[in-house]
């Protein structure tokens, strides 16, 4: 791993452009492996502004990706390889970097953070965050697992990112709907079937260096509830008491210790049940849904920049939020957007930090069944979670749309 005074030559696999910029600002010479088929030519052009070189490949081609990483490390005398992108090639990239002696993590450390089945097995072996669960290889095997576990269960692909393919199953009709949906659109198995955990949900951001884990933020998550659990809001900092916060810290750092995670960001999702905190998922990267922006807006702590400070051997301080920041997502009816009003009024509100509504009249609004099919977002600041909720409600009142709805309606859900 790179240390102060050493040559700082860094190869980043599938980063976004902001990460490359922050690495360059931290003094690193950066090389990038990118996949234009996933993010497009414009993404590669943005990355190239801050990188010494951008090399393109399909991250789904295992042999080519490993060969490209090895060639770039050898030709440019790379010190460290980092994978900070989404799910998919993380294990492969880290395994090749470890083989070359330039990975800050062993490949075995990211497996439980990239594969929910491996995470459940690891936690079960050590008696941490006990959850009844089974892993089955195919859609057809899910029905038997649902019957064996009894009661409401959540089923999800072991390796998919975000809420893709996730559903709460309470009855045969729910199982049939999920099976048909996954058969039509994926993702493929294996699938994890586990007991439904009731309680408030939280996202925990950590930064690790030399195997020491620092919790840098906890956000409270609100969703549509079952069947899809689409996130509707995140609030930072989460309104937790000291005892609850300590219990969440302990279970998250416990997972990272068991995995052998040595360096980098991680995002862990936890449900605070009546029996204590239970982990529902983890990833070896920062949280999505603009969570790093919430942390930075509330505390001036840049989680992504902190990764490169730590990589240089410079410690990072503890974030101290000055106020509450929340992101709320727009979930509109599916159909043709005929009119939209209120965007200028929303932007004029002094507490609105960001607004994203990427549709104009004539566009088709997709049905919201996951995070990728929500209809934009707003970020607000406030003095408390209650005030943030009021401000998000005000924004949603101001956003006035007329939609010619599609035939079927989004299944109703109750926030949890």
C-alpha positions in Angstrom: 0.0 0.0 0.0 1.2 3.5 -0.7 2.8 5.6 2.1 3.9 9.2 2.4 7.0 9.8 0.4 6.5 6.8 -1.9 5.6 7.1 -5.5 1.9 7.4 -5.7 0.9 5.5 -8.7 -2.7 4.3 -8.5 -4.8 2.2 -10.9 -8.5 2.6 -10.3 -11.0 0.1 -11.8 -14.4 1.5 -12.8 -14.3 4.6 -10.6 -16.6 7.6 -11.2 -15.1 10.8 -12.4 -15.3 12.5 -8.9 -13.2 9.7 -7.4 -10.5 10.2 -10.0 -10.5 13.9 -9.5 -10.1 13.5 -5.7 -7.3 11.0 -6.1 -5.4 13.4 -8.4 -6.0 16.3 -5.9 -4.5 14.0 -3.2 -1.3 13.8 -5.2 -1.8 10.5 -6.9 -0.9 9.7 -10.5 -4.0 7.9 -11.7 -4.5 5.2 -14.3 -8.1 4.1 -15.0 -9.7 0.9 -16.3 -13.2 1.8 -17.6 -16.0 0.1 -19.5 -17.7 2.4 -22.0 -20.5 0.0 -22.5 -21.6 0.6 -18.9 -21.3 4.3 -18.6 -20.7 5.7 -22.1 -18.1 7.7 -23.8 -18.8 10.9 -21.9 -17.9 9.1 -18.7 -14.5 8.1 -20.1 -13.9 11.7 -21.3 -14.6 13.1 -17.8 -12.3 10.6 -16.2 -9.6 11.4 -18.7 -9.4 15.0 -17.5 -7.7 13.8 -14.2 -6.1 10.5 -15.2 -2.7 9.9 -16.8 -4.3 7.3 -19.0 -7.7 5.6 -19.4 -7.8 2.0 -20.8 -11.1 0.5 -21.8 -12.4 -3.0 -21.5 -15.6 -4.9 -20.8 -15.5 -5.7 -17.1 -17.5 -8.8 -17.8 -14.6 -10.3 -19.7 -12.6 -11.9 -16.9 -9.6 -12.9 -18.9 -9.2 -9.5 -20.6 -9.8 -7.5 -17.4 -7.2 -9.5 -15.4 -4.7 -9.2 -18.3 -5.3 -5.5 -18.6 -4.8 -4.9 -14.9 -1.6 -7.0 -14.9 -0.2 -5.2 -18.0 -1.0 -1.7 -16.6 0.6 -2.5 -13.2 3.7 -3.8 -14.9 4.2 -1.1 -17.6 3.5 1.8 -15.2 5.0 0.5 -12.0 1.6 0.9 -10.2 1.8 0.9 -6.4 -1.9 0.2 -5.6 -5.0 -1.1 -7.4 -8.4 0.1 -6.1 -11.9 -1.0 -7.1 -14.4 1.5 -5.9 -17.1 0.9 -8.4 -20.4 -1.0 -8.2 -21.0 -4.7 -7.8 -19.7 -7.1 -10.4 -16.0 -7.2 -11.0 -14.8 -6.2 -7.5 -13.7 -9.7 -6.5 -12.0 -10.3 -9.8 -10.1 -7.0 -9.7 -9.0 -7.5 -6.1 -7.9 -11.0 -6.7 -5.7 -10.0 -9.6 -4.3 -7.0 -7.6 -3.5 -9.4 -4.7 -1.7 -11.8 -7.1 0.4 -8.9 -8.2 1.1 -7.7 -4.7 -0.6 -4.3 -5.1 -3.9 -4.8 -3.3 -4.6 -3.2 0.1 -7.1 -6.0 0.8 -6.9 -9.8 0.4 -9.4 -11.0 -2.2 -11.1 -13.1 0.6 -12.0 -9.9 2.5 -14.3 -8.5 -0.2 -16.2 -11.8 -0.9 -18.6 -11.5 2.1 -19.1 -7.8 1.2 -20.0 -8.7 -2.4 -21.9 -11.9 -2.0 -24.8 -12.0 0.5 -24.7 -15.8 0.7 -21.0 -15.7 1.8 -21.9 -12.9 4.3 -24.6 -14.9 5.9 -22.4 -18.0 6.1 -19.6 -16.0 7.7 -21.8 -14.3 10.3 -23.5 -17.6 11.1 -20.2 -19.4 11.7 -19.3 -16.8 14.3 -22.7 -16.2 15.9 -22.9 -12.5 14.9 -26.1 -11.0 13.7 -28.1 -14.3 13.6 -30.7 -14.5 10.8 -32.5 -17.6 9.6 -31.7 -17.9 5.9 -31.1 -20.3 3.0 -29.3 -20.0 -0.3 -30.7 -21.7 -3.4 -29.2 -21.7 -6.9 -32.3 -21.1 -9.0 -35.7 -19.5 -9.0 -37.4 -22.9 -8.8 -35.6 -23.6 -5.5 -37.0 -20.5 -3.8 -40.5 -21.9 -3.2 -39.1 -24.8 -1.1 -36.9 -22.4 0.9 -39.9 -20.1 1.5 -41.9 -23.1 2.9 -39.1 -24.3 5.1 -38.5 -20.9 6.7 -42.2 -20.1 7.2 -43.6 -16.7 7.9 -42.8 -13.6 5.7 -39.4 -13.8 4.0 -37.3 -11.5 1.9 -35.7 -13.0 -1.2 -32.9 -11.4 -3.2 -30.1 -12.3 -5.5 -26.9 -13.1 -3.6 -24.7 -10.8 -5.8 -27.0 -8.1 -7.2 -26.4 -4.5 -6.3 -29.0 -2.3 -4.5 -32.6 -3.4 -4.5 -32.6 -5.2 -7.8 -34.6 -8.4 -7.6 -35.5 -7.9 -3.9 -39.0 -8.7 -2.6 -41.0 -9.4 0.5 -43.0 -12.7 0.1 -45.9 -13.2 2.4 -48.1 -15.7 0.4 -48.1 -17.8 -2.8 -49.3 -14.8 -4.9 -46.2 -12.8 -3.8 -43.9 -15.8 -4.7 -45.5 -16.1 -8.1 -45.2 -12.4 -8.9 -41.5 -12.4 -7.8 -40.7 -15.6 -9.8 -42.3 -14.2 -13.0 -40.5 -10.8 -12.6 -37.1 -12.3 -12.0 -37.6 -14.9 -14.8 -38.4 -12.0 -17.2 -35.8 -9.4 -16.2 -33.3 -11.1 -13.9 -30.9 -11.0 -12.1 -29.8 -14.6 -12.1 -29.2 -16.7 -9.0 -28.1 -17.8 -6.6 -30.8 -16.3 -4.3 -30.8 -15.7 -0.6 -34.1 -16.4 1.2 -34.2 -15.1 4.8 -36.6 -14.2 7.5 -38.1 -10.7 7.3 -36.5 -8.4 9.8 -38.8 -5.8 11.3 -37.5 -2.5 12.6 -36.0 0.8 11.4 -33.2 0.5 8.8 -29.9 2.3 8.8 -27.0 2.7 6.4 -23.5 2.7 8.0 -20.5 4.3 6.3 -17.1 3.2 7.4 -13.5 3.9 6.3 -10.8 1.3 7.1 -7.1 1.6 7.2 -4.7 -1.2 8.4 -7.7 -3.2 9.6 -9.0 -0.4 11.9 -12.5 0.6 11.1 -13.9 4.1 11.6 -17.7 4.8 11.4 -18.0 8.1 9.6 -21.8 8.2 9.2 -25.1 6.5 10.0 -28.2 7.4 7.9 -31.7 6.5 8.7 -33.4 4.9 5.7 -37.1 5.0 4.8 -38.6 2.8 2.1 -41.9 1.9 0.4 -42.0 -1.3 2.4 -42.9 -4.6 0.8 -42.8 -5.9 -1.7 -39.9 -4.0 -3.2 -38.5 -1.9 -0.4 -37.5 1.0 -2.6 -35.7 3.8 -0.7 -37.8 7.0 -0.4 -35.6 9.0 2.0 -32.3 9.0 3.8 -31.6 11.2 6.8 -28.2 12.1 8.2 -27.2 11.9 11.0 -29.6 9.1 12.0 -31.5 9.9 15.2 -30.0 7.2 17.4 -29.3 7.2 21.1 -25.9 6.3 22.4 -26.7 2.7 23.3 -28.3 2.0 19.9 -25.5 3.7 18.1 -22.9 1.6 20.0 -24.7 -1.6 19.2 -24.8 -0.7 15.5 -21.1 0.2 15.5 -20.2 -3.1 17.1 -22.1 -5.3 14.7 -20.8 -3.5 11.6 -17.1 -3.4 12.7 -17.6 -7.0 13.8 -18.5 -8.0 10.2 -15.5 -6.1 8.8 -13.2 -7.8 11.3 -14.5 -11.2 10.5 -14.1 -10.6 6.7 -10.5 -9.4 7.2 -11.2 -6.1 5.5 -8.1 -4.0 5.7 -8.6 -0.9 3.7 -11.2 1.3 2.0 -14.8 2.4 2.3 -17.7 0.1 3.1 -21.5 0.5 3.3 -23.4 -1.8 5.6 -27.2 -1.9 6.0 -28.6 -2.7 9.4 -32.1 -3.3 10.8 -32.6 -2.5 14.4 -34.9 -5.3 15.5 -36.3 -6.0 19.0 -33.5 -8.5 19.5 -30.8 -6.1 18.5 -29.1 -4.9 15.3 -29.1 -7.4 12.3 -27.1 -6.9 9.2 -29.0 -7.1 5.9 -26.3 -6.3 3.5 -22.8 -4.8 2.9 -20.7 -3.6 0.1 -17.0 -2.7 -0.2 -17.7 0.8 -1.3 -19.4 4.0 -0.2 -23.1 4.1 0.0 -25.2 5.1 -3.0 -28.3 7.3 -3.0 -26.2 10.4 -2.5 -25.3 9.4 1.1 -21.7 10.8 0.8 -23.3 14.1 -0.3 -25.4 14.1 2.8 -22.4 13.5 5.1 -20.4 16.2 3.4 -23.2 18.8 3.4 -23.9 18.2 7.1 -20.3 18.0 8.3 -17.9 19.1 5.6 -16.5 15.6 5.7 -15.8 14.2 2.2 -15.9 10.4 2.5 -14.4 9.7 -0.9 -11.5 12.2 -0.4 -10.9 10.4 3.0 -10.1 7.2 1.1 -7.2 8.9 -0.6 -6.0 10.6 2.5 -5.8 7.3 4.3 -4.1 5.7 1.3 -1.4 8.4 1.7 -1.1 7.5 5.4 -2.8 10.7 6.6 -5.4 10.1 9.3 -8.9 11.5 8.9 -10.9 13.1 11.7 -14.3 12.2 12.9 -17.2 13.9 11.1 -19.1 16.4 13.3 -22.5 17.1 11.7 -23.7 20.7 12.3 -27.3 20.0 11.2 -29.6 17.4 9.5 -29.5 16.7 5.8 -32.0 14.5 4.0 -32.5 13.2 0.5 -36.1 12.5 -0.7 -36.9 10.7 -3.9 -39.8 11.3 -6.2 -42.1 8.3 -6.9 -44.7 9.3 -9.4 -47.3 7.2 -11.3 -46.0 5.4 -14.3 -47.2 6.8 -17.6 -46.7 9.7 -20.0 -45.8 13.0 -18.3 -48.1 15.6 -19.7 -47.1 18.6 -17.5 -44.8 19.6 -14.7 -44.8 22.7 -12.5 -43.0 23.9 -9.4 -39.4 23.2 -10.2 -38.4 26.9 -10.0 -40.3 27.3 -6.8 -38.4 24.3 -5.3 -35.0 25.6 -6.4 -35.8 29.0 -4.8 -36.3 27.4 -1.3 -33.3 28.4 0.8 -33.0 24.9 2.4 -32.8 23.0 -1.0 -29.3 21.9 -1.6 -29.8 19.9 -4.8 -32.7 19.1 -7.1 -32.8 16.5 -9.9 -35.9 15.9 -12.0 -34.7 14.5 -15.4 -38.1 14.5 -17.2 -40.0 16.9 -19.5 -43.5 16.7 -20.8 -43.8 13.9 -23.3 -41.4 11.6 -21.5 -42.6 8.2 -20.2 -42.2 7.7 -16.5 -41.2 4.2 -15.6 -42.9 2.1 -12.9 -41.0 2.3 -9.7 -39.8 -1.2 -8.7 -36.3 -0.3 -7.7 -33.9 2.5 -7.1 -33.1 2.9 -10.8 -36.7 3.7 -11.7 -37.4 6.5 -9.2 -38.2 9.9 -10.7 -35.5 12.2 -9.3 -34.6 13.6 -5.9 -34.2 16.6 -3.7 -31.7 17.3 -0.9 -32.7 19.5 1.9 -31.0 20.7 5.1 -32.8 21.3 8.5 -32.2 21.6 12.2 -33.8 18.2 13.0 -35.1 15.0 11.3 -38.7 16.2 11.9 -38.0 19.5 10.2 -36.3 17.7 7.3 -39.4 15.5 6.9 -41.6 18.6 6.8 -39.4 20.3 4.2 -39.4 17.2 2.0 -43.2 17.1 2.2 -43.3 20.8 1.2 -41.1 20.1 -1.8 -43.4 17.2 -2.9 -46.4 19.5 -2.6 -44.7 22.1 -4.8 -43.9 19.5 -7.5 -47.1 19.4 -9.5 -47.3 16.9 -12.3 -50.0 15.6 -14.7 -49.4 12.0 -15.8 -51.5 9.9 -18.1 -51.1 6.7 -16.1 -50.2 3.3 -17.4 -52.7 0.5 -17.0 -51.2 -1.1 -13.9 -50.5 0.7 -10.7 -47.4 0.4 -8.4 -48.1 -2.0 -5.5 -48.7 0.0 -2.4 -46.2 -0.2 0.5 -46.0 1.2 3.9 -42.7 2.9 5.0 -40.8 1.0 7.6 
